[in-house]
Amino acid sequence: MSRKKIALTATTLALVACVALVALYKTSTSREWPDFLTDKQGAPKYNTEVAKRDFGYRTGNHVPVGLYFKLAPGMELLTDQTVINGDFQVVSQQEYREKSGEDTLVRIDLTLQTFVLKPKLEVKPTIAYRTKPGDDVKKLDLLPIEVYSSQTYDGRKSEHPKESADITFVSDNHLTVTGALVVLGALGVVLAIGGLLRNRKPRVKREKKSKTKTEAASGPFPAGWEPVQSAWAAITGGDRSKPAFAKAAASLRSFFGVDTLTVSELKRSTVPNKDQLTAFLTRCEKALWTNNDVLDEEVEAANAVMVEIEASLLPAPASPLATK
């Protein structure tokens, strides 16, 4: 293929990708509005929504909460004075408005987070508003929103704190089609640019950055230990993804029967090897609950703990007296 044809193809695919992105943006911001309720005369009508999870939220998860308001003509909603009472802190807040006849519809998308350990937590939002411009500011306490937590591993592939909400606002498949077009368009641009570069420059072999390779001890371990070794070998082999650390932590918890214990509860327990387990799981949770890259030094430190755990599982060497 000539360079001219490659450039033309790349331009066409880029335009398709841009159009798809615009369509995706318009669709993603088109949300459904719920039925509105009010428990105070003269106050904004409202409703609330929290994204449900099958097994509840784990400590540190981001919890998407939606606050929906319907304002009568002349009514003002002071969203910059929103107060969240309860066990949560606000990570992010976004606001959307649109007209519905003479009324104004307002949606506030909140992302909340907590490290409080309770089976059930509450969110109690308080909103400031004016009945009409120039009036005194009034407060509206919304009904409490209940958020349930989980002490068990729920099997999800990602425990990233910025995971997307579990609420589906758009009922058709437009997002899926648009997303596919975006991916195809971006892929086409990359391939076209790659073709141009290959025609202009010879291939240059690049040395891959060496990965830290650490190996744990080996020996006649108890039955059921092989999944732990396999999961950890993937990490020491270079896989530093969150699913890899989630698998390593889950397999280790399963082997020692501490699936339902948090790290804090494990510290206070009488489980054998609790110190090593706590140290290892703490490093795994750092990888799961923070956005920081896992350093080679941290993997080496975790591997040293793994060696200690495996050493405790190996049979004790025979006494010299027993061999005589």
Phi and psi in degrees as a GROMACS rama.xvg file:
@    title "Ramachandran Plot"
@    xaxis  label "Phi"
@    yaxis  label "Psi"
@TYPE xy
-72.1647  161.683  SER-2
-63.1262  -35.39  ARG-3
-63.3028  -43.3539  LYS-4
-66.834  -38.7667  LYS-5
-63.2508  -44.2495  ILE-6
-63.3699  -40.3853  ALA-7
-64.7929  -41.85  LEU-8
-63.3109  -43.115  THR-9
-62.8899  -41.9412  ALA-10
-63.6276  -43.2374  THR-11
-62.135  -46.5201  THR-12
-64.6022  -36.2735  LEU-13
-64.6109  -40.7174  ALA-14
-63.7885  -41.7249  LEU-15
-61.0743  -42.2272  VAL-16
-63.3423  -41.065  ALA-17
-63.0805  -44.7325  CYS-18
-61.7801  -41.7047  VAL-19
-64.9691  -38.5218  ALA-20
-63.7139  -41.0861  LEU-21
-62.3773  -44.1067  VAL-22
-63.4018  -39.817  ALA-23
-64.0984  -41.5635  LEU-24
-64.3751  -45.0388  TYR-25
-63.7847  -38.967  LYS-26
-71.5038  -41.4119  THR-27
-67.5757  -25.6418  SER-28
-91.9183  0.398576  THR-29
-90.5965  103.328  SER-30
-112.395  155.415  ARG-31
-85.8821  146.746  GLU-32
-105.784  134.901  TRP-33
-82.1446  177.158  PRO-34
-69.2223  142.787  ASP-35
-101.67  146.96  PHE-36
-132.569  164.675  LEU-37
-148.416  146.514  THR-38
-123.224  17.2458  ASP-39
-146.636  126.444  LYS-40
-64.6361  132.831  GLN-41
81.3516  -1.67157  GLY-42
-95.0406  163.986  ALA-43
-61.2393  142.508  PRO-44
-75.2289  147.291  LYS-45
-151.086  169.47  TYR-46
-155.182  160.35  ASN-47
-132.453  157.96  THR-48
-152.489  136.147  GLU-49
-124.766  137.054  VAL-50
-67.3513  121.324  ALA-51
-81.8242  150.687  LYS-52
-128.208  145.018  ARG-53
-54.6401  -41.8997  ASP-54
-115.359  17.8158  PHE-55
82.0221  169.347  GLY-56
-86.9794  143.467  TYR-57
-92.074  158.096  ARG-58
-56.4535  128.075  THR-59
95.8228  -12.2498  GLY-60
-62.8357  149.735  ASN-61
-82.4527  130.684  HIS-62
-110.899  111.067  VAL-63
-77.3255  125.398  PRO-64
-127.098  133.41  VAL-65
-111.326  131.402  GLY-66
-113.31  125.292  LEU-67
-118.882  134.262  TYR-68
-133.383  146.695  PHE-69
-122.926  115.331  LYS-70
-103.865  131.873  LEU-71
-71.9241  162.343  ALA-72
-54.1035  132.553  PRO-73
87.1954  -14.6974  GLY-74
-77.3468  142.043  MET-75
-117.537  138.918  GLU-76
-114.823  118.528  LEU-77
-92.8486  80.6684  LEU-78
-67.3279  -21.4697  THR-79
-72.9694  -8.05267  ASP-80
-108.429  20.7562  GLN-81
-64.5752  131.975  THR-82
-119.571  130.501  VAL-83
-107.262  109.611  ILE-84
-95.2527  148.461  ASN-85
122.557  -151.086  GLY-86
-92.1555  4.51534  ASP-87
-113.011  156.293  PHE-88
-115.225  150.999  GLN-89
-85.2686  122.703  VAL-90
-89.768  -41.3446  VAL-91
-153.282  158.37  SER-92
-146.745  127.948  GLN-93
-129.513  149.573  GLN-94
-127.201  139.156  GLU-95
-132.606  139.549  TYR-96
-132.717  149.39  ARG-97
-157.796  156.645  GLU-98
-88.8643  145.519  LYS-99
-136.945  89.1889  SER-100
67.8646  -127.575  GLY-101
-86.2188  -14.297  GLU-102
-86.3101  162.297  ASP-103
-117.997  129.222  THR-104
-100.774  132.199  LEU-105
-127.683  131.662  VAL-106
-122.269  130.792  ARG-107
-113.392  116.987  ILE-108
-95.3234  114.209  ASP-109
-106.091  142.137  LEU-110
-114.877  116.866  THR-111
-111.498  158.79  LEU-112
-150.556  146.342  GLN-113
-148.571  151.831  THR-114
-118.779  18.7119  PHE-115
-79.676  135.426  VAL-116
-97.7319  102.088  LEU-117
-146.664  148.651  LYS-118
-63.6836  -33.3622  PRO-119
-139.706  130.343  LYS-120
-118.612  158.363  LEU-121
-123.136  145.549  GLU-122
-116.519  126.166  VAL-123
-124.022  87.3203  LYS-124
-74.0941  144.607  PRO-125
-124.042  127.229  THR-126
-113.648  139.902  ILE-127
-98.1129  141.43  ALA-128
-153.579  164.043  TYR-129
-123.543  139.653  ARG-130
-67.0759  -36.4778  THR-131
-153.8  159.913  LYS-132
-55.4089  136.035  PRO-133
92.2765  -16.7225  GLY-134
-72.0685  165.264  ASP-135
-66.6934  149.709  ASP-136
-73.0116  132.925  VAL-137
-115.36  160.145  LYS-138
-113.361  140.299  LYS-139
-125.149  115.754  LEU-140
-87.3102  115.569  ASP-141
-76.5269  160.372  LEU-142
-63.7418  144.219  LEU-143
-60.0506  143.166  PRO-144
-105.821  125.029  ILE-145
-94.0634  133.14  GLU-146
-124.267  123.58  VAL-147
-97.0999  139.749  TYR-148
-109.267  165.732  SER-149
-128.16  140.993  SER-150
-103.054  5.9637  GLN-151
-117.57  156.742  THR-152
-75.4659  123.592  TYR-153
-94.0408  5.75956  ASP-154
81.7849  5.48957  GLY-155
-71.2603  145.837  ARG-156
-71.7957  -26.6453  LYS-157
-126.725  133.51  SER-158
-115.969  25.1695  GLU-159
-64.5317  133.866  HIS-160
-64.2776  -16.6307  PRO-161
-102.662  28.2985  LYS-162
-64.0736  153.842  GLU-163
-74.4802  158.017  SER-164
-66.5387  153.735  ALA-165
-91.215  5.9435  ASP-166
-87.7003  133.131  ILE-167
-103.541  111.86  THR-168
-89.7807  -28.9088  PHE-169
-105.889  126.917  VAL-170
-88.2933  -19.2627  SER-171
-91.8706  -177.679  ASP-172
-100.479  21.8969  ASN-173
-63.043  -39.8977  HIS-174
-61.4934  -40.6369  LEU-175
-63.0932  -46.3773  THR-176
-64.24  -45.3921  VAL-177
-63.3892  -42.523  THR-178
-60.8874  -39.7039  GLY-179
-64.0844  -39.8324  ALA-180
-63.5556  -39.9045  LEU-181
-62.1126  -45.9552  VAL-182
-62.6984  -44.8708  VAL-183
-64.516  -40.7223  LEU-184
-63.7632  -45.6376  GLY-185
-63.257  -40.0881  ALA-186
-63.7629  -40.3389  LEU-187
-63.142  -41.1529  GLY-188
-62.4832  -44.4915  VAL-189
-61.1297  -44.8682  VAL-190
-64.6707  -39.5298  LEU-191
-65.2539  -45.3163  ALA-192
-63.2875  -39.4662  ILE-193
-61.5994  -38.7403  GLY-194
-64.2557  -40.0369  GLY-195
-62.7335  -43.6105  LEU-196
-65.7015  -36.9922  LEU-197
-66.018  -34.0142  ARG-198
-72.7457  -24.3006  ASN-199
-95.795  -30.5816  ARG-200
-129.479  144.173  LYS-201
-70.5666  154.799  PRO-202
-65.9316  137.595  ARG-203
-121.028  122.424  VAL-204
-74.4937  129.127  LYS-205
-109.23  138.816  ARG-206
-78.42  131.221  GLU-207
-73.9396  143.688  LYS-208
-63.6688  128.561  LYS-209
-66.9298  139.594  SER-210
-99.195  149.92  LYS-211
-70.5574  120.589  THR-212
-110.184  118.567  LYS-213
-125.913  145.149  THR-214
-124.892  137.683  GLU-215
-85.4598  172.953  ALA-216
-67.2607  162.034  ALA-217
-133.108  154.704  SER-218
164.431  -173.203  GLY-219
-76.6991  82.797  PRO-220
-83.9292  161.504  PHE-221
-62.4539  159.995  PRO-222
-61.5481  140.684  ALA-223
95.4367  -4.88759  GLY-224
-83.5788  -20.3629  TRP-225
-59.0897  -40.18  GLU-226
-60.9575  -34.299  PRO-227
-65.7664  -46.7987  VAL-228
-59.8633  -42.5142  GLN-229
-64.0021  -43.9851  SER-230
-65.5807  -41.1399  ALA-231
-72.5451  -34.2249  TRP-232
-62.2458  -33.0215  ALA-233
-64.2967  -37.7724  ALA-234
-72.5343  -46.0592  ILE-235
-67.4448  -19.6221  THR-236
-82.0949  -5.46668  GLY-237
125.139  -7.99077  GLY-238
-83.4275  102.814  ASP-239
-105.757  26.2128  ARG-240
-77.9383  159.905  SER-241
-64.3393  -40.7597  LYS-242
-58.6879  -34.4295  PRO-243
-65.5769  -43.5445  ALA-244
-70.5399  -34.8737  PHE-245
-62.9933  -40.6147  ALA-246
-66.668  -41.6411  LYS-247
-63.9733  -44.6163  ALA-248
-65.267  -42.3335  ALA-249
-65.8425  -41.7889  ALA-250
-67.9514  -37.566  SER-251
-67.4767  -42.9078  LEU-252
-60.7929  -42.0868  ARG-253
-63.8424  -41.2273  SER-254
-63.314  -41.5402  PHE-255
-91.7149  -0.414104  PHE-256
69.4444  36.2533  GLY-257
-120.424  34.9406  VAL-258
-58.2657  -36.3878  ASP-259
-91.8509  -1.55333  THR-260
-93.7454  134.923  LEU-261
-76.8979  170.117  THR-262
-62.2842  -39.1585  VAL-263
-63.8858  -42.159  SER-264
-67.7195  -34.181  GLU-265
-64.6949  -38.1438  LEU-266
-60.9388  -34.3075  LYS-267
-90.5034  -0.197098  ARG-268
-87.1244  178.286  SER-269
-110.283  22.1074  THR-270
-66.0552  135.257  VAL-271
-58.8366  147.08  PRO-272
62.6202  23.4574  ASN-273
-62.5011  -33.1138  LYS-274
-65.8834  -45.4465  ASP-275
-67.3958  -40.7646  GLN-276
-61.8226  -43.2993  LEU-277
-61.8081  -44.4856  THR-278
-63.4729  -43.2749  ALA-279
-67.6225  -48.0195  PHE-280
-67.1016  -30.6839  LEU-281
-62.063  -41.7808  THR-282
-68.0602  -36.7315  ARG-283
-64.5463  -42.6074  CYS-284
-68.5841  -29.471  GLU-285
-61.6802  -40.324  LYS-286
-68.2269  -32.6133  ALA-287
-80.6674  -35.4249  LEU-288
-107.29  0.518049  TRP-289
-122.407  164.764  THR-290
-95.4743  3.71585  ASN-291
-77.9277  144.899  ASN-292
-69.0359  145.244  ASP-293
-82.5072  121.341  VAL-294
-81.0925  155.638  LEU-295
-58.8527  -37.7457  ASP-296
-61.8063  -36.7692  GLU-297
-70.2537  -37.4184  GLU-298
-65.8062  -40.0147  VAL-299
-63.5402  -40.0168  GLU-300
-65.268  -42.2732  ALA-301
-64.7215  -36.3678  ALA-302
-66.2141  -35.2462  ASN-303
-62.4941  -38.1346  ALA-304
-67.4156  -40.1196  VAL-305
-61.8121  -38.7056  MET-306
-61.9097  -40.7875  VAL-307
-62.8615  -42.7123  GLU-308
-63.1555  -44.3679  ILE-309
-66.8668  -35.7613  GLU-310
-62.1884  -35.3605  ALA-311
-72.7052  -19.9364  SER-312
-88.1806  -18.2245  LEU-313
-74.2246  148.156  LEU-314
-61.1881  144.511  PRO-315
-66.908  139.953  ALA-316
-63.0242  147.763  PRO-317
-65.9416  142.546  ALA-318
-69.2698  140.951  SER-319
-55.2903  -35.6327  PRO-320
-65.9978  -32.0904  LEU-321
-71.7885  -20.6308  ALA-322
-86.6039  -12.2326  THR-323
